[in-house]
Amino acid sequence: MYSLAWLDLSAGPVTLAVPETRGRYYPLPLYDAWTNVFAVPGTRTTGSGAGEFVIVGPGAHGEVADGVERIDAPTNLVALMGRTQVNGRDDYPAVHAVQAGSVSGGYSSMVTTVSRPACRRVR
């Protein structure tokens, strides 16, 4: 089953929390503005346990909280196009629970200090 989210990193980092999937296969590829995949949190790369990530835009500096994986995006516009393994129609409720447990949002508690460089005016 597919999940889609557009992330705007121009205002600052975005967090992504993924629940325990109990061995269920899932990839969450992150695409930059040119549709290049730059990271793929998921079963093959990070395992099926719960995970916390912070996605930061270009030029961001600083540290993230312990236990949180930092993912550096090459552009401020990011597409997340996730897939979650489904084992037939009877499995939909379990997949929906995994999708509902995957949350993206502000970066307040997971980021200790991340700052963006000052913008310069382009003429």
TATA-V410602 format. One record per residue. N is the residue number from 1. RES is the residue in one small letter. SS is DSSP state (A for helix, B for strand, O for the rest). PSI is psi in radians with two decimals (NA if undefined). OMEGA is omega in degrees with one decimal (NA if undefined). Layout:
BEGIN
N:RES:SS:PSI:OMEGA
N:RES:SS:PSI:OMEGA
END
This chain:
BEGIN
1:m:O:2.49:-175.3
2:y:B:2.62:173.8
3:s:B:2.45:-178.9
4:l:B:2.39:174.8
5:a:B:2.43:172.2
6:w:B:2.26:-178.9
7:l:B:2.26:176.3
8:d:B:1.89:-176.6
9:l:O:0.10:-176.9
10:s:O:-0.46:178.9
11:a:O:-0.10:179.9
12:g:O:3.08:-177.0
13:p:O:2.74:176.9
14:v:B:2.42:178.9
15:t:B:2.68:175.5
16:l:B:2.06:176.3
17:a:B:2.27:-178.5
18:v:B:2.31:-178.7
19:p:O:2.93:170.3
20:e:O:2.31:-179.0
21:t:O:0.07:176.6
22:r:O:0.79:177.0
23:g:O:-0.07:179.5
24:r:O:2.32:-179.2
25:y:O:2.32:173.8
26:y:B:2.32:166.6
27:p:B:2.52:176.5
28:l:B:1.22:-178.3
29:p:B:2.43:177.6
30:l:B:2.20:-178.0
31:y:B:2.44:174.9
32:d:O:-3.07:-176.9
33:a:O:-0.30:179.1
34:w:O:0.21:179.8
35:t:O:0.47:171.8
36:n:O:2.34:175.1
37:v:B:2.20:-179.6
38:f:B:-0.19:175.6
39:a:B:2.63:179.4
40:v:B:1.38:171.6
41:p:B:2.45:-179.9
42:g:B:-3.08:-174.8
43:t:A:-0.81:-176.8
44:r:A:-0.54:-173.3
45:t:A:-0.60:-176.1
46:t:A:-0.03:178.5
47:g:O:-3.11:-177.2
48:s:O:0.08:176.7
49:g:O:2.93:177.6
50:a:O:2.57:179.8
51:g:B:2.68:177.3
52:e:B:2.30:-177.0
53:f:B:2.66:170.4
54:v:B:2.21:-177.4
55:i:B:2.11:-175.5
56:v:B:2.55:-178.8
57:g:O:3.08:-178.9
58:p:O:2.41:177.3
59:g:O:0.02:179.3
60:a:O:2.46:-179.7
61:h:B:2.73:173.4
62:g:B:-3.01:-174.6
63:e:B:2.66:173.0
64:v:B:2.86:-177.7
65:a:O:2.71:176.6
66:d:O:2.45:178.3
67:g:O:-0.02:179.6
68:v:O:2.29:179.1
69:e:B:2.25:178.1
70:r:B:2.32:175.3
71:i:B:2.08:-179.6
72:d:B:2.09:178.6
73:a:O:2.44:178.5
74:p:O:-0.26:178.6
75:t:O:2.80:178.4
76:n:O:-0.30:175.9
77:l:B:2.16:-176.9
78:v:B:2.39:173.3
79:a:B:2.30:173.5
80:l:B:2.08:-179.2
81:m:B:1.46:-174.7
82:g:B:2.74:173.6
83:r:B:2.51:177.9
84:t:B:2.30:-179.5
85:q:O:2.34:176.7
86:v:O:2.30:179.1
87:n:O:1.04:179.2
88:g:O:2.95:-177.3
89:r:A:-0.62:-179.3
90:d:A:-0.27:-178.5
91:d:A:-0.13:-177.6
92:y:A:-0.80:-179.2
93:p:A:-0.67:179.4
94:a:A:-0.69:178.7
95:v:A:-0.72:177.9
96:h:A:-0.60:177.3
97:a:A:-0.70:176.7
98:v:A:-0.78:179.5
99:q:A:-0.75:-179.5
100:a:A:-0.50:-179.9
101:g:A:-0.25:177.0
102:s:O:2.02:-172.8
103:v:B:2.43:170.4
104:s:B:2.62:-178.6
105:g:B:-2.80:-179.7
106:g:O:2.98:-171.2
107:y:O:0.19:-168.1
108:s:O:-1.01:-171.1
109:s:O:-0.32:-176.8
110:m:O:-0.28:-176.4
111:v:B:2.23:177.9
112:t:B:-0.88:175.2
113:t:B:1.89:172.5
114:v:B:2.19:179.2
115:s:B:2.64:177.7
116:r:O:2.61:176.5
117:p:O:2.70:178.3
118:a:O:2.47:177.8
119:c:O:2.54:174.6
120:r:O:2.58:-178.8
121:r:O:2.34:178.3
122:v:O:2.29:-179.2
123:r:O:NA:NA
END
